[in-house]
Amino acid sequence: MKYTARAFLFAMTLAASLAAQAQYQWVDHSGRRVFSDQPPPADIPARNILKQPGMRVAPAAPAPAPAQTVAAPMATQAAAQGASAAGGQDKALEERKKKAEAAEAAKKKAEEAKLAAQRADNCKRARAAKASLDSGIRIARTNEKGEREILDDAQRAAEAKRIDEIIQADCK
């Protein structure tokens, strides 16, 4: 019984030490090494992950290749991995760019529709005002003192000119 307790204690210590080695190491965007028991965020490229559980630690200096032919495929493979990681980022960046452009276009279209509605309303009001001026009826306004005054011929002509300019600008 005594030996089984020791064996059990030894096995637990060994298991705890193996669990302590289950760490991730990566280089973040600012160039710092990060050690964690959690996997790195999704935006960390695979080339920046230095260690993960089940992966052997990469040697500090790579062993020299025996021949040039061995080094060339490794370089092309590394370039392909870098290109695929960059391609993934480019696709995501392009997608975000397209979404931003679409949102901006929709915003611009809504703004143009709003301006068109305002112009149509201004046109409608200006034509109604022009019709009442052309009818010859008396038109009264309230001045800054709060008194009611009736437009004379010069004021009617000035108002007709102003309304004509509004009609030309908004009634296209």
N, C-alpha and C positions, 0 to 999 in steps of 0.2 A: 504494500500500500504506500509505503514511504517513497518507493521508486516511481510509482505511477504519478504521485503528486508532483514530484520533481520534473518528470517528463512532461506533464501537463503544463506546469509553470514555464518550462523551457519553450514549449510549443507556443504558448501565449505570447511570450516575449519575442519570439521569432516572428510571429504573425503581426505584432505591433510594429516591429521594425520594418517589415515589408510594407505595411500601410503608411508608415511615415515617408517611405520613398516614393509613394504614389503622388508625386507632385508634378505640376506643370511649370515650365519655365519658358518665357518668351520676352521679346524686346518690344516695348510699346512704341507708340508713334513719336514720343519725345526721345527715344533712344535709351530708356532705362530698362534694366532687367527686372522682370516681375516674376515672383515665385508665388504659386497658389495651388490649393488643392482643387480649385475649380478650373474648368477649361477656359482658354482665352476667349474674348469676345469675337463675334463673327467677323468684325472688320479688321482683325489682325491677319495678315497674309501668312500662308503656310511656311514661307521661308523664314519668318521671324520666330517661329515656334522652335525653341532650342531643345526642350525635353517634355515628354508626356508619358504617362504610365504605359508600359508595354513597349516603349521605344528606348533603345540604348542611347546614351549620351554621345553626341558626335565628338570625335577627337578634336582637340584644339587646333592642330595643324594637320591637314590632310596628307596622307602618305603619298610620296611621289609616284606617278604612274610609270609602269615599266616601259611603255612605248607610247608614241604619239597617237596611235590609233585608238587606244583605250581612253585617252583624255578627250578626244574629239567628241565621241558619243555622249560622254558625261556632260560636256559643256553645252551641247545642243539640247540635252534633256533639261538641264538647269535653265537654259534660255527659254525652252518651251514652257516650263513650269512658271517662270516669271511672266512670260507673255500671256499664259492662260489666266494667271491671277490679275494681271493688268487688264486683260480683255474683259474679265468679269467686272472689274471696277469701271472700265469704260462703258460697258453695257448699262450698268446701274446708273452711272453718271448721265449717259445719254437719255435713259428713261426718265430720270428726274428732270433733266433739261426739257424734254418734250412735254412733261406734265406742267412744268412752270410756264412754258410758252403757250400751252393750251389754256391754262388758267388766265394768263395775261390777255390772250385773244378773246376769251369769253368776257373778261372784265371790260375790255375795250368795246366789244360788241354791245354789251349792256349799256355802257356809257353813251354810245352812239344812238341806241334806241331811245334812251332817256332824252337826249338832246333833240332827236327828231320829234318826239312827243311834245316837248316844250315849244318847238318851232311851230308845230301844227296848231297848238293851242294859241300861241301868239298871233299866228296868221288869222285864225278864226276871230279872235277878239279885235284885231286891227281892221278886218273887213267889216265887222259889225259897227265899229266906231266910224269908219269911212262912210258907211251907208247912212248912219245917223247925221253925219256932217253934211253929206250931199242932199239930204232930204230937206234941209232949210229950216228945220225946227230950231227953236232956241235951245242953247246948251248952257247950263249953269255949272259953275264950279265953286268950291269953297276955298277962299284964300287963306293965307297964313294967320289972319286974325280970327278966322272962323266965320267970316261973313260970306254970304252968297253973292256971287257976281256973275253976270251974263257975258258971254264972249262977244266981242265986237268983230267987225270984218277982218281986221288985221290979225287978231288972235285966232280967228277961225282959219285963216290962210296958213298961219304958222302951224296950227294943229294938223291941218290937212297935209302939209308938207312932211311933218314928223310921221304921220300915219302912213303916207306913201313910202317913206324910207323903210319903215318896219315891214310893210307888205313886200317890198322888193327884196329885203334881206331874208324874210322867213317864209314867203310863199313861192317857193321855186318849184 
